[in-house]
Amino acid sequence: MMQDFILTEEQQDLVALAKDFAEKEVKPVVAECDRKGEFPMDVYKKFFEAGFPTMFVPEKYGGLGAGALNLVLINEQFAKVDAGFIVSATTAEFGSTPVRIAGTEEQIAYYMGRVMKGQLGAFCLTEPDAGSDAAATRTTAVRKGDEYILNGHKCFITSGGLAGMYTVFATMDRSLGAKGITCFLVERERAGVSVGKDEDKMGLRLSNTADVIFDDVHIPVANRIGEEGEGFKIAMKSLDRSRGVNSYGCLGIAERAIEEAVAYAKQRVTFGRPIIKNQGLQWMLADMQIQCTAARALLYRCAEMIDKTGRYDTQLGSITKTFVSDMCMKVTTDAVQIFGGYGYSREYPIEKLMRDAKIFQIFEGTNQIQRMVIGSQLQR
């Protein structure tokens, strides 16, 4: 791979380790789990035992403290095999972001301790009437003495049905809009916490996506993350941190699509020669590779900046998320075209890659919202 020239020997070893595990453990179950829409928990247990989901945990809490680029490199290899698996398998990292941003030392240690025991986390922001307009949150938090009582309904929560802990955003005063929202750490085992329906999705079907319901859930003040009214700011900072680097899923999907398309074009013969000999198709493949290479450079640059400076740039994150996900959708669509009718058949892997690609233009803020964010940043 071209990126090998810029990776350290240690990073190349991490890539090889992830690739080997994904090929041996994840790949054999993908087809069946995609049909059923199931997350392979038995594979996740092996994934956990291999140390992958705890690599982000700082060394002081028992993890490896892997940087952003290392996590991108590892997760990219899993995404080439199945993006849905790695999206759900790493939600403890995303769910921990609000705690790492605004939590106390005790809260961070508590969260990381549960991660080190194998628990997944989930980021609970989206609601039926509050998607792109996150400030319209209807889930409520009412303070009574030294605790809060939560009531509400979250939807489209990644790993919602698998998580052992949730970072939940609730309003204490809807009249205040974004300034009325507060963030809480809620354990799955608390009375009143339940999981609703699992989404029967078009793609990313190995990733669990579910409703999470809070019915008179009592939360101690010690579980409030940050101060009252800071929840919306914490949520936006969390998304700023995740948007760019979490595009590894798109990169893995696109790389796999190009590999499959090239292999097929070499062996598919029409009019007496392989179709890859046709200039029109060569240009199509070339454009796919150009876009994927540019996306990889942007994604790696975004991760490198985080590792070297600790800076999470809002505009760069939105640019990266938008460019890489748009690239992925275009590349997978073109790959289907190269396969022709076979690309539309479930017998071949391309139709699944196209299905998996689409959601990345939607979640963690639609690409239309990202363009609004970028435009707003330019105005400043």
Secondary structure, 3 states (H helix, E strand, C coil): CHHHHCCCHHHHHHHHHHHHHHHHHHHHHHHHHHHHCCCCHHHHHHHHHCCCCCCCCCHHHCCCCCCHHHHHHHHHHHHHHHHHHHHHHCHHHHHHHHHHHHCCHHHHHHHHHHHHCCCCEEEECCECCECCCHHHCCCEEEEECCEEEEEEEEEEEECCCCCCEEEEEEECCHHHHHHHEEEEEEECCCCCEEEEEECCCCCCCCCCEEEEEEEEEEEEHHHEECCCCCHHHHHHHHHHHHHCHHHHHHHHHHHHHHHHHHHHHHHCEECCEEHHHCHHHHHHHHHHHHHHHHHHHHHHHHHHHHHHHCCCCHHHHHHHHHHHHHHHHHHHHHHHHHHHHHHHCCCCCHHHHHHHHHHHHCCCCCHHHHHHHHHHHHHC
